[in-house]
């Protein structure tokens, strides 16, 4: 048991003091349904009031593993629906840290063709960081760094994005937060360790997202999608997914996260207004082979409110 505690403590310390040099945003497998979280230009693009909730439990079985809860809302405004408004709230827990992001999204859309639309978006909000350093004090009782917790450390956020879509294709570029914030400096604790100044350094996350819908038949559609995330100082993340939509209701697919995980996905459009989705990731790294890791689970629920006159006769696929 003592050995297990040492393993967990080492993992938590690595998360806090090393990966934080290039801290990344929350990770999603069902990113194709959660675009608003990373790209403000997506706001209002579905043409209806869209509310989405998502929960992700990563590396289940490992104490202190990441857990993420996301709630988003976005809607078009006005008769022309060129203006979009959105709200995103994300809670991300990992080890002794608990982060909450809250943002308001604004977009403006320009029609470029009969079906093509180009949207520009901005995002503004804040970030709250809590670090329960005393949780680690049992493993490092003599280190002054662990004597005081960090409570509700606030930092502002400003982001931007561009998003283009037609009935069959979409492409977006974005940076949800353009402000690089050092949450702590060497004077924030009694320790003079250099690690303290980089305990929680926010780096800019750059996103590219794209996808296409192929009509295989009247009843089957093929929906490949890809997401790439770049953070300087961290490995490049590339997700590629291949989903099949059957009878415009059931979605089945697989995905691959480059050098990290393979995924199975399933979704069901319960009604025009309600959709549910589920994904399971299995690590392809050495971490996936440990007895403490039962994989990662993600569940998504989306509800959309239609006006009587704008009910979707042709379902939107993204």
FIGUGU-585000 format. One record per residue (C-alpha): residue number from 0; residue in one letter; x, y, z. Coordinates in pm, 1 decimal, m for minus. Example, Ala and Ser with C-alpha at 12.3 -4.5 7.8 and 13.67 -1.06 7.14 Angstrom:
BEGIN
DOGU	0	a	1230.0	m450.0	780.0 .
DOGU	1	s	1367.0	m106.0	714.0 .
# end
This chain:
BEGIN
DOGU	0	x	0.0	0.0	0.0 .
DOGU	1	x	285.0	236.7	77.9 .
DOGU	2	x	427.9	170.2	m266.5 .
DOGU	3	x	95.3	261.2	m426.7 .
DOGU	4	x	86.9	589.9	m232.8 .
DOGU	5	x	436.9	670.9	m352.9 .
DOGU	6	x	333.9	604.1	m715.2 .
DOGU	7	x	29.4	826.1	m682.6 .
DOGU	8	x	224.4	1102.6	m511.3 .
DOGU	9	x	490.1	1091.8	m781.0 .
DOGU	10	x	224.3	1115.5	m1051.4 .
DOGU	11	x	56.3	1411.3	m881.8 .
DOGU	12	x	383.9	1592.9	m832.9 .
DOGU	13	x	474.8	1536.5	m1196.8 .
DOGU	14	x	138.8	1677.2	m1304.9 .
DOGU	15	x	172.6	1988.3	m1088.5 .
DOGU	16	x	538.2	2078.8	m1130.5 .
DOGU	17	x	633.8	1957.8	m1475.7 .
DOGU	18	x	342.5	1943.1	m1717.5 .
DOGU	19	x	230.0	2281.8	m1588.5 .
DOGU	20	x	522.3	2445.1	m1766.3 .
DOGU	21	x	293.5	2421.9	m2070.4 .
DOGU	22	x	m46.6	2384.2	m1912.7 .
DOGU	23	x	m309.8	2262.9	m2159.2 .
DOGU	24	x	m684.2	2305.9	m2180.1 .
DOGU	25	x	m923.1	2024.3	m2096.1 .
DOGU	26	x	m916.7	1730.3	m2335.6 .
DOGU	27	x	m1224.1	1599.8	m2521.1 .
DOGU	28	x	m1291.2	1296.9	m2739.0 .
DOGU	29	x	m1634.3	1415.5	m2856.7 .
DOGU	30	x	m1487.9	1745.6	m2970.7 .
DOGU	31	x	m1712.3	1754.6	m3278.5 .
DOGU	32	x	m2009.0	1821.4	m3046.6 .
DOGU	33	x	m1820.0	2061.7	m2820.9 .
DOGU	34	x	m1668.9	2310.8	m3064.5 .
DOGU	35	x	m1801.2	2614.2	m2876.1 .
DOGU	36	x	m1565.3	2537.0	m2585.7 .
DOGU	37	x	m1259.5	2602.8	m2801.5 .
DOGU	38	x	m1386.7	2830.0	m3080.5 .
DOGU	39	x	m1612.0	3131.3	m3008.7 .
DOGU	40	x	m1689.3	3172.9	m3379.6 .
DOGU	41	x	m1903.3	2856.8	m3355.0 .
DOGU	42	x	m2163.2	3044.6	m3146.1 .
DOGU	43	x	m2501.4	3045.7	m3317.5 .
DOGU	44	x	m2386.5	2834.9	m3613.3 .
DOGU	45	x	m2645.5	2561.8	m3556.0 .
DOGU	46	x	m2926.4	2810.9	m3604.7 .
DOGU	47	x	m3104.7	2718.9	m3280.3 .
DOGU	48	x	m3059.6	2750.7	m2905.6 .
DOGU	49	x	m2819.6	2464.4	m2830.4 .
DOGU	50	x	m2736.5	2348.6	m2476.2 .
DOGU	51	x	m2469.0	2083.9	m2421.5 .
DOGU	52	x	m2341.3	1911.3	m2108.2 .
DOGU	53	x	m2040.0	1680.4	m2102.7 .
DOGU	54	x	m1859.4	1481.1	m1834.8 .
DOGU	55	x	m1519.4	1316.9	m1882.8 .
DOGU	56	x	m1339.8	1085.2	m1639.4 .
DOGU	57	x	m986.6	1018.1	m1757.3 .
DOGU	58	x	m762.8	728.5	m1651.4 .
DOGU	59	x	m1031.0	580.1	m1426.3 .
DOGU	60	x	m878.9	395.5	m1130.7 .
DOGU	61	x	m581.6	628.4	m1088.8 .
DOGU	62	x	m619.1	851.4	m783.0 .
DOGU	63	x	m601.9	1216.8	m881.6 .
DOGU	64	x	m669.3	1150.3	m1251.5 .
DOGU	65	x	m832.9	1426.4	m1459.3 .
DOGU	66	x	m1210.0	1481.9	m1445.6 .
DOGU	67	x	m1385.2	1745.4	m1655.3 .
DOGU	68	x	m1738.8	1883.6	m1653.4 .
DOGU	69	x	m1851.9	2116.6	m1931.3 .
DOGU	70	x	m2171.0	2316.2	m1980.6 .
DOGU	71	x	m2220.3	2527.6	m2293.4 .
DOGU	72	x	m2502.2	2730.6	m2442.7 .
DOGU	73	x	m2510.4	2912.1	m2774.6 .
DOGU	74	x	m2778.2	3068.4	m2994.2 .
DOGU	75	x	m2817.1	3297.5	m3295.5 .
DOGU	76	x	m2972.2	3640.4	m3242.5 .
DOGU	77	x	m3193.3	3851.9	m3465.9 .
DOGU	78	x	m3388.1	3774.3	m3781.4 .
DOGU	79	x	m3076.2	3747.4	m3998.0 .
DOGU	80	x	m2902.4	3521.6	m3742.4 .
DOGU	81	x	m2567.7	3679.6	m3823.9 .
DOGU	82	x	m2491.0	3742.6	m3457.4 .
DOGU	83	x	m2424.0	3451.6	m3224.2 .
DOGU	84	x	m2399.6	3449.6	m2846.3 .
DOGU	85	x	m2262.0	3174.7	m2627.1 .
DOGU	86	x	m2167.4	3079.3	m2272.9 .
DOGU	87	x	m1912.3	2818.0	m2163.7 .
DOGU	88	x	m1840.2	2687.3	m1814.4 .
DOGU	89	x	m1570.0	2423.9	m1766.5 .
DOGU	90	x	m1452.1	2263.2	m1443.8 .
DOGU	91	x	m1129.3	2066.0	m1472.7 .
DOGU	92	x	m988.1	1864.5	m1182.4 .
DOGU	93	x	m648.9	1695.8	m1184.2 .
DOGU	94	x	m460.2	1582.6	m878.0 .
DOGU	95	x	m469.0	1857.6	m615.7 .
DOGU	96	x	m576.1	2124.0	m866.0 .
DOGU	97	x	m930.5	2236.7	m944.3 .
DOGU	98	x	m979.6	2487.7	m1227.2 .
DOGU	99	x	m1297.3	2661.8	m1340.8 .
DOGU	100	x	m1325.0	2848.0	m1670.4 .
DOGU	101	x	m1620.3	3072.0	m1755.1 .
DOGU	102	x	m1652.1	3258.8	m2084.9 .
DOGU	103	x	m1899.8	3458.3	m2290.5 .
DOGU	104	x	m1874.0	3406.5	m2667.3 .
DOGU	105	x	m1971.8	3648.9	m2943.7 .
DOGU	106	x	m1968.9	3577.1	m3317.1 .
DOGU	107	x	m2056.4	3753.8	m3639.9 .
DOGU	108	x	m2132.9	3555.4	m3955.9 .
DOGU	109	x	m2090.8	3657.2	m4319.7 .
DOGU	110	x	m2259.3	3447.8	m4592.6 .
DOGU	111	x	m2003.2	3359.7	m4859.4 .
DOGU	112	x	m2222.1	3151.4	m5091.9 .
DOGU	113	x	m2562.1	2985.7	m5102.8 .
DOGU	114	x	m2455.7	2739.3	m4833.1 .
DOGU	115	x	m2120.7	2872.2	m4709.8 .
DOGU	116	x	m2086.1	3090.8	m4400.9 .
DOGU	117	x	m1774.7	3248.7	m4250.4 .
DOGU	118	x	m1789.3	3344.1	m3882.7 .
DOGU	119	x	m1554.9	3549.2	m3666.8 .
DOGU	120	x	m1568.7	3516.8	m3289.6 .
DOGU	121	x	m1426.4	3652.7	m2967.7 .
DOGU	122	x	m1438.8	3512.1	m2618.1 .
DOGU	123	x	m1390.4	3682.3	m2282.5 .
DOGU	124	x	m1409.5	3552.2	m1929.0 .
DOGU	125	x	m1204.4	3432.5	m1637.9 .
DOGU	126	x	m1026.7	3142.0	m1478.2 .
DOGU	127	x	m1026.9	3034.7	m1113.4 .
DOGU	128	x	m753.6	2807.3	m982.7 .
DOGU	129	x	m751.4	2613.0	m656.3 .
DOGU	130	x	m457.3	2400.5	m547.5 .
DOGU	131	x	m484.1	2176.8	m241.5 .
DOGU	132	x	m112.7	2164.2	m162.9 .
DOGU	133	x	m181.6	2021.8	182.1 .
DOGU	134	x	m309.5	1710.3	8.3 .
DOGU	135	x	51.0	1646.0	m92.2 .
DOGU	136	x	201.0	1742.5	243.0 .
DOGU	137	x	171.2	1383.4	369.6 .
DOGU	138	x	435.9	1289.5	115.6 .
DOGU	139	x	649.2	1600.5	165.5 .
DOGU	140	x	591.0	1702.4	526.2 .
DOGU	141	x	906.2	1913.1	556.0 .
DOGU	142	x	862.9	2117.1	239.2 .
DOGU	143	x	736.4	2472.1	300.3 .
DOGU	144	x	582.6	2470.9	m48.7 .
DOGU	145	x	297.5	2250.6	76.3 .
DOGU	146	x	203.0	2453.5	383.0 .
DOGU	147	x	m54.2	2686.5	221.2 .
DOGU	148	x	m330.6	2609.4	m24.1 .
DOGU	149	x	m414.6	2829.1	m321.2 .
DOGU	150	x	m779.4	2940.1	m321.5 .
DOGU	151	x	m967.4	3096.3	m614.0 .
DOGU	152	x	m668.7	3248.1	m788.2 .
DOGU	153	x	m828.7	3457.5	m1064.7 .
DOGU	154	x	m692.6	3537.7	m1408.7 .
DOGU	155	x	m871.8	3698.0	m1706.1 .
DOGU	156	x	m919.9	3524.5	m2039.9 .
DOGU	157	x	m957.1	3661.1	m2392.2 .
DOGU	158	x	m979.5	3440.5	m2700.8 .
DOGU	159	x	m1060.2	3453.1	m3071.1 .
DOGU	160	x	m1151.1	3223.2	m3356.3 .
DOGU	161	x	m1269.5	3189.1	m3713.1 .
DOGU	162	x	m1512.0	2923.2	m3836.5 .
DOGU	163	x	m1629.5	2834.1	m4187.4 .
DOGU	164	x	m1903.8	2585.0	m4267.4 .
DOGU	165	x	m2139.5	2463.9	m4534.6 .
DOGU	166	x	m2403.6	2191.7	m4512.9 .
DOGU	167	x	m2132.2	1926.5	m4550.9 .
DOGU	168	x	m1799.7	2078.4	m4444.6 .
DOGU	169	x	m1656.8	2277.2	m4156.4 .
DOGU	170	x	m1317.2	2422.4	m4067.7 .
DOGU	171	x	m1208.9	2632.8	m3771.8 .
DOGU	172	x	m899.1	2798.1	m3625.1 .
DOGU	173	x	m896.8	2938.4	m3274.4 .
DOGU	174	x	m710.5	3028.0	m2957.7 .
DOGU	175	x	m950.7	3022.5	m2659.6 .
DOGU	176	x	m713.8	3221.9	m2439.9 .
DOGU	177	x	m455.8	3462.6	m2578.6 .
DOGU	178	x	m326.8	3571.6	m2237.7 .
DOGU	179	x	m26.4	3387.0	m2095.2 .
DOGU	180	x	m64.0	3410.2	m1719.1 .
DOGU	181	x	179.3	3306.4	m1445.9 .
DOGU	182	x	m48.1	3237.9	m1150.6 .
DOGU	183	x	237.6	3247.7	m900.0 .
DOGU	184	x	576.3	3406.1	m858.1 .
DOGU	185	x	860.5	3320.3	m626.6 .
DOGU	186	x	727.6	3559.0	m362.7 .
DOGU	187	x	386.8	3389.7	m339.1 .
DOGU	188	x	513.3	3128.5	m92.7 .
DOGU	189	x	791.7	3096.9	156.6 .
DOGU	190	x	980.4	2862.9	m71.9 .
DOGU	191	x	1248.3	2997.5	m302.4 .
DOGU	192	x	1222.0	2700.1	m534.9 .
DOGU	193	x	1217.9	2790.3	m904.4 .
DOGU	194	x	934.3	2539.6	m948.2 .
DOGU	195	x	701.2	2773.7	m764.4 .
DOGU	196	x	715.6	3042.4	m1031.3 .
DOGU	197	x	595.8	2790.5	m1289.0 .
DOGU	198	x	345.1	2604.0	m1073.2 .
DOGU	199	x	55.5	2703.8	m1295.7 .
DOGU	200	x	158.6	2886.6	m1609.2 .
DOGU	201	x	m112.2	2931.1	m1870.1 .
DOGU	202	x	12.1	2885.6	m2225.8 .
DOGU	203	x	m176.8	2969.7	m2544.2 .
DOGU	204	x	m359.5	2668.0	m2689.5 .
DOGU	205	x	m406.9	2680.9	m3067.2 .
DOGU	206	x	m682.5	2467.2	m3222.2 .
DOGU	207	x	m759.9	2348.3	m3572.4 .
DOGU	208	x	m1083.9	2155.5	m3624.3 .
DOGU	209	x	m1231.4	2020.9	m3947.6 .
DOGU	210	x	m1476.3	1764.1	m4077.8 .
DOGU	211	x	m1683.0	1653.1	m4375.3 .
DOGU	212	x	m2005.6	1460.0	m4436.2 .
DOGU	213	x	m2009.4	1201.5	m4718.2 .
DOGU	214	x	m2340.4	1056.9	m4837.6 .
DOGU	215	x	m2278.8	682.5	m4867.8 .
DOGU	216	x	m2648.6	619.5	m4927.0 .
DOGU	217	x	m2984.0	766.0	m4828.7 .
DOGU	218	x	m2953.9	593.4	m4492.5 .
DOGU	219	x	m2579.6	603.4	m4424.5 .
DOGU	220	x	m2346.6	901.3	m4393.3 .
DOGU	221	x	m1972.9	896.7	m4325.5 .
DOGU	222	x	m1846.4	1177.5	m4100.8 .
DOGU	223	x	m1466.8	1198.4	m4064.2 .
DOGU	224	x	m1335.1	1472.4	m3836.2 .
DOGU	225	x	m1003.1	1591.9	m3697.9 .
DOGU	226	x	m881.4	1813.5	m3417.0 .
DOGU	227	x	m527.7	1938.2	m3368.7 .
DOGU	228	x	m407.6	2125.0	m3059.2 .
DOGU	229	x	m73.9	2301.5	m3039.7 .
DOGU	230	x	81.6	2429.3	m2718.2 .
DOGU	231	x	441.3	2544.8	m2734.6 .
DOGU	232	x	640.3	2341.4	m2485.0 .
DOGU	233	x	405.8	2039.8	m2502.3 .
DOGU	234	x	359.3	1754.2	m2750.9 .
DOGU	235	x	132.9	1819.7	m3048.8 .
DOGU	236	x	m210.2	1660.8	m3002.7 .
DOGU	237	x	m386.8	1521.3	m3309.0 .
DOGU	238	x	m727.7	1348.4	m3291.6 .
DOGU	239	x	m880.1	1177.2	m3593.3 .
DOGU	240	x	m1227.5	1021.8	m3587.1 .
DOGU	241	x	m1440.5	825.2	m3832.6 .
DOGU	242	x	m1812.7	816.0	m3754.7 .
DOGU	243	x	m2101.8	663.0	m3947.3 .
DOGU	244	x	m2450.1	811.1	m3912.7 .
DOGU	245	x	m2723.9	553.5	m3969.3 .
DOGU	246	x	m3081.9	655.7	m4047.6 .
DOGU	247	x	m2997.8	1007.3	m3920.6 .
DOGU	248	x	m3029.7	869.6	m3566.0 .
DOGU	249	x	m2751.4	632.3	m3464.9 .
DOGU	250	x	m2383.7	730.3	m3478.4 .
DOGU	251	x	m2110.0	466.7	m3451.3 .
DOGU	252	x	m1741.1	540.0	m3482.3 .
DOGU	253	x	m1380.0	499.4	m3383.6 .
DOGU	254	x	m1107.8	753.8	m3317.1 .
DOGU	255	x	m734.8	772.9	m3267.0 .
DOGU	256	x	m534.6	1020.8	m3062.5 .
DOGU	257	x	m185.5	1029.0	m3205.2 .
DOGU	258	x	57.5	830.8	m2987.5 .
DOGU	259	x	m192.2	836.9	m2700.4 .
DOGU	260	x	m523.0	646.7	m2727.0 .
DOGU	261	x	m781.4	463.5	m2936.1 .
DOGU	262	x	m1151.2	532.2	m2889.3 .
DOGU	263	x	m1493.7	384.2	m2951.0 .
DOGU	264	x	m1785.5	626.8	m2991.4 .
DOGU	265	x	m2162.4	594.1	m3002.0 .
DOGU	266	x	m2435.6	855.7	m3024.1 .
DOGU	267	x	m2812.2	851.5	m3058.9 .
DOGU	268	x	m3044.1	1128.6	m3172.7 .
DOGU	269	x	m3337.3	1056.2	m2941.3 .
DOGU	270	x	m3550.2	1329.2	m3097.3 .
DOGU	271	x	m3498.9	1643.9	m3303.4 .
DOGU	272	x	m3421.6	1822.2	m2978.4 .
DOGU	273	x	m3223.8	1565.3	m2777.6 .
DOGU	274	x	m2900.5	1375.8	m2846.6 .
DOGU	275	x	m2682.0	1161.5	m2622.5 .
DOGU	276	x	m2326.4	1047.8	m2687.6 .
DOGU	277	x	m2072.5	819.5	m2520.2 .
DOGU	278	x	m1701.4	757.7	m2579.2 .
DOGU	279	x	m1443.2	523.3	m2426.7 .
DOGU	280	x	m1068.9	581.4	m2462.5 .
DOGU	281	x	m795.5	325.7	m2408.7 .
DOGU	282	x	m440.1	446.6	m2373.3 .
DOGU	283	x	m185.9	309.0	m2621.5 .
DOGU	284	x	101.3	427.5	m2401.0 .
DOGU	285	x	255.9	238.5	m2108.9 .
DOGU	286	x	5.2	408.7	m1880.4 .
DOGU	287	x	m273.2	215.2	m2049.5 .
DOGU	288	x	m115.9	m113.4	m1947.2 .
DOGU	289	x	m110.9	m42.3	m1573.8 .
DOGU	290	x	m354.2	m203.7	m1333.0 .
DOGU	291	x	m453.2	141.2	m1201.8 .
DOGU	292	x	m591.3	262.9	m1536.4 .
DOGU	293	x	m931.9	141.0	m1658.6 .
DOGU	294	x	m946.1	381.8	m1949.5 .
DOGU	295	x	m1132.3	711.0	m1995.3 .
DOGU	296	x	m1507.7	765.1	m2021.7 .
DOGU	297	x	m1699.2	1054.6	m2168.3 .
DOGU	298	x	m2075.4	1114.4	m2180.2 .
DOGU	299	x	m2247.5	1401.0	m2362.8 .
DOGU	300	x	m2605.9	1528.8	m2367.0 .
DOGU	301	x	m2727.7	1796.6	m2608.7 .
DOGU	302	x	m3066.5	1967.8	m2602.0 .
DOGU	303	x	m3184.1	2210.9	m2867.5 .
DOGU	304	x	m3484.7	2438.3	m2858.3 .
DOGU	305	x	m3659.8	2490.5	m3189.8 .
DOGU	306	x	m3910.3	2752.3	m3287.5 .
DOGU	307	x	m4211.8	2609.1	m3465.9 .
DOGU	308	x	m4112.9	2767.6	m3794.7 .
DOGU	309	x	m3743.4	2672.8	m3791.2 .
DOGU	310	x	m3757.0	2304.6	m3704.0 .
DOGU	311	x	m3470.9	2134.6	m3883.1 .
DOGU	312	x	m3602.9	1956.7	m4190.1 .
DOGU	313	x	m3243.8	1866.1	m4277.0 .
DOGU	314	x	m3044.2	1772.6	m3964.1 .
DOGU	315	x	m2716.1	1952.4	m3894.9 .
DOGU	316	x	m2428.9	1708.6	m3863.6 .
DOGU	317	x	m2185.5	1921.3	m3661.7 .
# end
